Every structure is written in C-alpha cells, then in structure tokens.
Amino acid sequence: MRLKDKVCLITGGAKGIGAATAELFCREGARVEIADIDQASSREHVERLKGEKGQIVASEVDVTNADSIAAWKKDVLARHGRIDVLFNNAGISAVGLLHEIDEAIWHKVMAVNVTGPYLVSKAVLPVMVEQKSGVIINMSSCIAEIGLAQRAVYAATKGAMLSMTKSMQVDYAPYNIRVNALMPGTIYTPFVEDYLQNAYADPQVAIEGLKKRQLGPELGTPEDVAYAALYLASDESRYVMGAELKVDGGVTGGKPY
Ligand SMILES: NC(=O)c1ccc[n+]([C@@H]2O[C@H](COP(=O)([O-])OP(=O)(O)OC[C@H]3O[C@@H](n4cnc5c(N)ncnc54)[C@H](O)[C@@H]3O)[C@@H](O)[C@H]2O)c1
C-alpha cells in the first residue's frame, strides 16, 4: 500500500501506460482519477479494476480544453478535497519528415503533449500550493535526448516536457511539490502498435529493428513504466526532484554493438 489514500490524477489513463499506472496505483491503495477522451476504454478499465484495494473514477476530459479540465478539477475536489499526485501522461505521436508534416498535425501534437500538461498543471498547482504538498510526473521520452528518424515533431514536444519539468521544479520546490520526468524507450502499447501497423508492411520486422536499438532483449511493457511512476509518486522518492527517470531498456545507455 505504497500510495494509501493518496489522490492520484492520471491523464490518458484509459489505455497503455496510463491504464497500467492506474491499475498499479489502485492496487497500492490510491484514490485514482483517470481523465481521457476515450470513454469506452475508460469505462472498460474501471469495470475491470473493481475489487482492487484503492478506488478509481474515470472522467471524460480533453487535456487541450481548459473548460473540460476545470469541470474535472471541480468534481475531483468535491470527491476528495485534495490532490496529491498528477501524472501528465496523455500523449499522441506524429511520424514523418518535418517538412512533410502538416501544420495542423504540428499544432495538434503540441496541443496534446505540451499545452495539455501546461493546462492540467495550471489547474492543479494552486491546490498543491495551498496544501504545501504534491507530486507532478511529466511524461517525456528518451527521444528528448537522442535523434530518431522521422520524429522531429514528436521529439520537440518531449524535449519541451523535459525542460518544463526542470524549471517547474525550481518554482514549486518552496511549496514542497516535487516535479520529475519519465523518459521511456519503446513501450509496447496501442500507441506503438498503431504506428507499427500503419508504417510497416511487416510489423514483426519493425519490432526486431526496434529491439536492436536497445541493450535489453525485449521491448518495454506499460507495467515497466508504471512501476517507475509508482516510485516517483510515492514518498520513497521524497529526495528526487527535477529528475529524469529513464525506463528505456538501455536505448540511451550505449550501443549494443
Ligand atoms: N509507448 C511508448 O513507446 C512511449 C515511449 C515514450 C513516451 N511515451 C509517452 O507515454 C504517454 C502514453 O503513451 P502510450 O504509449 O500509453 O499511449 P496510448 O495511445 O496507448 O495511450 C494514450 C492515452 O491518452 C489518451 N489521450 C489522447 N489524447 C488525449 C486528450 N486530448 N485528452 C485526454 N486523453 C487523451 C488516449 O485516448 C489514450 O488512452 C504519451 O505521452 C507518450 O508520448 C510512450
């Protein structure tokens, strides 16, 4: 029960890493609130988690829409009266050469991956400042530190999240709020599955290629990242501030050959 009774908000909690984190946090006794645009997957997920030690509520929230976030915040505070953890996890990808990516896609990826965490943090921070306690986990990616083919637009958003994390930590440390970033490598989620199905004639060949980029033999699982989020959310990481936690199978650790 590493998160007993902590009120934990997870954006993009219906699928992939967010869903695995919601499940783990629930098992660790948290009061979990997931926010996602995908209501069908959210409902399914919440149904599956009935009977866990914690509690979980799903809300339809678009992290790019301030009104939607404000309504969610109001409901969360009515249910719990406080917010202990915010995991800014919701994100989307864009694949292609920079000059071929439509401007509309650039704005969309920026909106979900960067403006979203800004808007949700902006709503939640006054609560944490008032409490004089809180934890924010921002989803970056190992791509913030390495070059990867056809990902310049996506990489720009994850680099922004890493930089934002470090300066947020400086500003909110006096309020006993910790802000850290997660930097996953390739985690096998619907996000990666969609990309492989759409971009490659043979996804299996692509998976073998992805494995060659890393030191570990297998791609990551959503649970690998969820355990890292659990550490950052819990009091066990009380001395971890403004950090980037890599969960990348060694992608940034060295060359396998
Ligand atoms: N999977 C990877 O290899 C990988 C690696 C590094 C970083 N990441 C990051 O991890 C995060 C989660 O990725 P994932 O692989 O679990 O993706 P996913 O697509 O499996 O899940 C993302 C969730 O976010 C939700 N979402 C999308 N737009 C939203 C919006 N506007 N408002 C609210 N919810 C929204 C989706 O409905 C979905 O449930 C993303 O920020 C992604 O960039 C993923």
The ligand as an ORCA input file, in Angstrom:
! r2SCAN-3c Opt
* xyz 0 1
  N       4.662      3.824    -25.924
  C       5.898      4.315    -25.999
  O       6.825      3.698    -26.566
  C       6.224      5.641    -25.365
  C       7.565      5.987    -25.219
  C       7.882      7.207    -24.638
  C       6.883      8.056    -24.190
  N       5.586      7.694    -24.366
  C       4.558      8.619    -23.896
  O       3.758      7.976    -22.925
  C       2.446      8.531    -22.929
  C       1.418      7.403    -23.027
  O       1.694      6.684    -24.204
  P       1.032      5.276    -24.512
  O       2.016      4.545    -25.334
  O       0.489      4.660    -23.270
  O      -0.155      5.790    -25.478
  P      -1.650      5.206    -25.730
  O      -2.069      5.749    -27.054
  O      -1.641      3.746    -25.521
  O      -2.465      5.930    -24.574
  C      -2.592      7.341    -24.564
  C      -3.913      7.719    -23.935
  O      -4.040      9.152    -23.996
  C      -5.378      9.453    -24.367
  N      -5.454     10.789    -24.966
  C      -5.025     11.181    -26.186
  N      -5.335     12.467    -26.399
  C      -5.966     12.907    -25.282
  C      -6.528     14.157    -24.895
  N      -6.543     15.219    -25.724
  N      -7.075     14.260    -23.667
  C      -7.108     13.197    -22.828
  N      -6.608     11.988    -23.145
  C      -6.039     11.847    -24.358
  C      -5.747      8.342    -25.367
  O      -7.158      8.225    -25.520
  C      -5.119      7.129    -24.708
  O      -5.997      6.485    -23.814
  C       2.413      9.513    -24.114
  O       2.647     10.827    -23.624
  C       3.585      9.076    -24.963
  O       4.123     10.130    -25.734
  C       5.222      6.499    -24.932
*
